[in-house]
Amino acid sequence: MRRPDQQTTTRPTPDAAPGTTPDTPPAEATGPGTRRTADAGGAARSPDPAVPRPAGDLTTEAVLAPYLRGQAAEFLRSLRLHHEHSAPADSGGHDATAATRALRRSARRISGSLHTFRAALDPLWADQLRAELAWLSGILAREHAYANRLTRLVEALHQLAGPALPAARGVRAAGESATSDAQGRAALGVGAARAGALLERRLTLARTRSHSAALQALGSSRFHAVADAVALLASDVPLAPGTAGRTAEALLEPAERAEQRLLTAVAALPPDDTEPYNEAQDAAWHQARLLLRLHRYAHEVVLGAADPALTGAGHALDLHRDAVEAAGAAAAAARTPRIAPATAYALGVLHADQRHEVEAARTVFRETWPYAAALSTP
């Protein structure tokens, strides 16, 4: 694994994120502690001797097990806080939301580590717990996602319908008159309030259903089985046979494979001069986001901390995901039967605005991605 501040013309190697992508090996077979990275011309490069690595006298168990136990303890602590702040007297306020966020955070880290370091763990146990944690994290994420989406879209509508509205954010004909601009503003002003009300009805209903689903999930026998499994993990990490005596260097190989998957995904992202509004490209960006998240977790396990150089890129991919989903919500609302033309117009402008935000997030990612060579690879 390389340090994030090393920007060279060689293709770097971050780690991975909790996705369901196949465990494709890197282009070159590598052994722990002896990795060689291929540059754009195909030449091999010896590892940088300054790259931090686990201490040679540490075992795989001494590195991986404490991390998993710590995340399991954080999961149980967050669960206890969630129960405390979800009581009727607390009204499920900010503290309950923060506890849910912490619960999801620890669940993602456990799940991501089980994915990346599966070879060092009991594989059947790891696969089952990872699937259950993915289910739980997904259930808990929906309510928060709908709330954020509504806030984002309503704020965007207010900005678009304001006095400084630059008449739909698309390309205008050269001879378009000021009268047409004024008419566009007026139409958007009329439709924005109705569009906001429609979005609020739709997304509030979805949020309410997600809240009910989360409460139902947290009271289910399935969730209690997950909580019991995590409680056992807090005291005992099931390792694969023969893993306990291996050195921590063995963890570098799966971390580097995950890293290579991230680099491959980023290198395959479409260039910034492609046609705008191509929603078919969104999936590739979402996959890069998941792989980047896995990278962060593997980095935490192997090197003890997240890679700070990737903070900006990760934030840009989060904004990209939010804008994509907001654009989808606006488009779905515009398909509502029998809505007024002004409402449909406002939703169309809102959809275009969010697609512009998607493009802006992609630009920010390219500017903040610390390994420029991976983006320039054809």
Long-range contacts (C-beta under 8 A, 24 or more apart in sequence): 1-51, 1-53, 1-252, 1-255, 1-256, 1-259, 1-299, 1-302, 1-303, 2-37, 2-48, 2-51, 3-48, 3-50, 3-51, 3-52, 4-307, 4-308, 4-309, 4-310, 4-370, 5-309, 5-370, 6-48, 7-370, 7-371, 7-372, 7-373, 8-373, 9-39, 9-40, 9-373, 10-37, 10-38, 10-39, 10-40, 10-45, 10-373, 11-37, 11-38, 11-39, 11-40, 11-263, 11-267, 11-371, 11-373, 11-374, 11-377, 12-37, 12-263, 12-370, 12-371, 12-373, 12-374, 13-37, 13-256, 13-259, 13-260, 13-263, 14-259, 14-262, 14-263, 14-292, 14-295, 14-299, 14-307, 14-310, 14-371, 15-116, 15-255, 15-256, 15-258, 15-259, 15-262, 15-294, 15-295, 15-296, 15-297, 15-298, 15-299, 15-302, 15-307, 16-112, 16-115, 16-116, 16-255, 16-257, 16-258, 16-259, 16-261, 16-262, 16-291, 16-294, 16-295, 16-297, 16-298, 17-112, 17-258, 17-262, 17-289, 17-290, 17-291, 17-292, 17-293, 17-294, 17-295, 17-296, 17-297, 18-108, 18-111, 18-112, 18-115, 18-130, 18-134, 18-290, 18-293, 18-294, 18-297, 19-115, 19-287, 19-290, 19-291, 19-294, 21-261, 21-287, 21-290, 21-291, 23-118, 23-257, 24-257, 24-260, 24-261, 24-264, 25-257, 25-260, 26-256, 26-257, 26-260, 27-260, 30-253, 30-256, 31-253, 32-247, 32-249, 32-250, 32-251, 32-252, 32-253, 33-249, 33-252, 35-252, 35-256, 39-373, 40-373, 40-377, 52-303, 53-249, 53-252, 53-302, 54-247, 54-248, 54-249, 54-251, 54-252, 54-302, 54-303, 55-248, 56-247, 56-249, 57-247, 58-247, 58-248, 59-244, 59-245, 59-246, 59-247, 59-248, 60-120, 60-239, 60-243, 60-244, 60-246, 60-247, 60-248, 60-250, 60-251, 61-237, 61-239, 61-243, 61-244, 62-248, 63-248, 63-251, 63-301, 63-302, 64-113, 64-117, 64-120, 64-121, 64-237, 64-239, 64-248, 64-251, 64-301, 65-237, 65-239, 67-113, 67-300, 67-301, 68-110, 68-113, 68-233, 68-237, 69-233, 69-234, 69-235, 69-237, 71-106, 71-109, 71-110, 71-113, 72-106, 72-110, 72-230, 72-231, 72-233, 72-234, 73-234, 74-102, 74-105, 74-106, 75-103, 75-106, 75-107, 75-110, 75-230, 76-227, 76-230, 76-231, 76-234, 77-102, 78-102, 78-103, 78-105, 78-106, 79-103, 79-227, 82-218, 97-144, 100-140, 100-144, 100-214, 101-144, 103-140, 104-137, 104-140, 104-141, 107-133, 107-136, 107-137, 107-140, 108-133, 108-137, 108-293, 108-297, 109-297, 109-300, 110-230, 110-233, 111-137, 112-293, 112-294, 112-297, 112-298, 113-297, 113-298, 113-301, 115-294, 116-254, 116-255, 116-258, 116-294, 116-297, 116-298, 116-301, 117-251, 117-254, 117-255, 117-298, 117-301, 118-254, 119-240, 119-254, 120-239, 120-240, 120-243, 120-246, 120-250, 120-251, 120-254, 121-237, 121-238, 121-239, 121-240, 121-243, 122-238, 122-239, 122-240, 123-240, 125-238, 126-238, 129-226, 129-229, 129-230, 129-233, 132-222, 132-225, 132-226, 132-229, 133-226, 135-222, 136-217, 136-223, 136-226, 139-210, 139-213, 139-214, 139-217, 140-214, 140-217, 142-206, 142-210, 142-213, 142-214, 143-207, 143-210, 143-211, 143-214, 145-210, 145-325, 146-203, 146-204, 146-206, 146-207, 146-210, 147-203, 147-207, 148-322, 149-203, 149-322, 149-325, 149-326, 149-329, 150-199, 150-200, 150-203, 150-204, 150-207, 152-322, 152-323, 152-326, 153-196, 153-199, 153-203, 153-326, 153-329, 153-330, 153-350, 153-354, 154-196, 154-199, 154-200, 156-326, 156-350, 156-353, 156-354, 157-192, 157-195, 157-196, 157-199, 157-346, 157-350, 158-192, 160-188, 160-192, 160-346, 160-349, 160-350, 160-353, 161-188, 161-189, 161-192, 161-193, 161-346, 168-349, 168-352, 169-349, 169-352, 169-353, 169-356, 170-352, 187-342, 187-345, 187-346, 188-342, 188-345, 188-346, 188-349, 190-342, 190-346, 191-340, 191-341, 191-342, 191-343, 191-344, 191-345, 191-346, 191-347, 192-346, 194-339, 194-340, 194-342, 194-343, 194-346, 195-333, 195-343, 195-346, 195-347, 195-350, 198-333, 198-336, 198-339, 198-343, 198-347, 199-329, 199-330, 199-333, 202-329, 202-332, 202-333, 202-336, 203-329, 248-302, 251-301, 251-302, 252-302, 254-298, 255-298, 255-299, 255-301, 255-302, 258-291, 258-294, 258-295, 258-298, 259-295, 259-298, 261-291, 261-294, 262-288, 262-291, 262-292, 262-294, 262-295, 263-371, 263-374, 265-291, 266-369, 266-371, 266-374, 266-375, 267-374, 267-375, 267-377, 269-362, 269-375, 272-362, 272-363, 272-366, 276-355, 276-359, 277-352, 277-355, 279-324, 279-327, 279-355, 282-324, 282-358, 285-317, 285-320, 285-321, 285-324, 285-362, 286-321, 286-324, 288-317, 289-314, 289-317, 289-318, 289-320, 289-321, 292-317, 309-370, 310-370, 312-364, 312-368, 313-365, 313-368, 313-369, 313-370, 316-361, 316-362, 316-364, 316-365, 316-368, 317-361, 317-365, 319-357, 319-361, 319-364, 320-358, 320-361, 320-362, 320-365, 323-354, 323-355, 323-357, 323-358, 323-360, 323-361, 324-354, 324-358, 326-354, 326-357, 327-351, 327-354, 327-355, 327-357, 327-358, 330-354
